[in-house]
Amino acid sequence: MFAAAALRANGYPPLILDLEAEHDTDHVLAIYHVNGYWGALAKSNYTGCRYREPVYRSLRELVMSYFNLYFNLRRERTLRTFSRPVNLKRFDRQHWMTTEKPIWFIVDYLFDIHHYKLLTTGMARRLTRIDERLFRAECLGKAAKQTKDH
């Protein structure tokens, strides 16, 4: 939401796009359009699931740039669907940019809107797990969970 607010403050519409995963956490991207091409701002604990330059001709192309790097701790590729863009201007009456209250109304809206499938059932069934090298590279800088001993 912060990235969408920052885009708005810099003259772009406050657009977000929801990425839904299977057996994993969903992500929300703040997206922007420059000269006919899409880019994204994102925060993630994984190295490759962050910023994208505005070089993608379609939203599907942009979303697919995240596909290979979107995985869970079992090393399964998990990205399955994406939403249409949502202009957060629709929530201005609820003061989404400035409220100190939770903004679950945006999350609820994302659950309800249409999402486009990325894979057929057969494609999903044939996906391989990512290898150890990619897993370690994507986790670079990721905070490890603390145990009682630490």
Secondary structure as GFF3:
##gff-version 3
##sequence-region A 1 150
A	DSSP	alpha_helix	2	9	.	.	.	ID=ss1
A	DSSP	beta_strand	15	21	.	.	.	ID=ss2
A	DSSP	beta_strand	27	34	.	.	.	ID=ss3
A	DSSP	beta_strand	37	41	.	.	.	ID=ss4
A	DSSP	beta_strand	52	56	.	.	.	ID=ss5
A	DSSP	alpha_helix	59	67	.	.	.	ID=ss6
A	DSSP	beta_strand	79	83	.	.	.	ID=ss7
A	DSSP	beta_strand	86	87	.	.	.	ID=ss8
A	DSSP	three_ten_helix	88	94	.	.	.	ID=ss9
A	DSSP	alpha_helix	104	112	.	.	.	ID=ss10
A	DSSP	beta_strand	115	117	.	.	.	ID=ss11
A	DSSP	alpha_helix	121	126	.	.	.	ID=ss12
A	DSSP	alpha_helix	132	138	.	.	.	ID=ss13
###
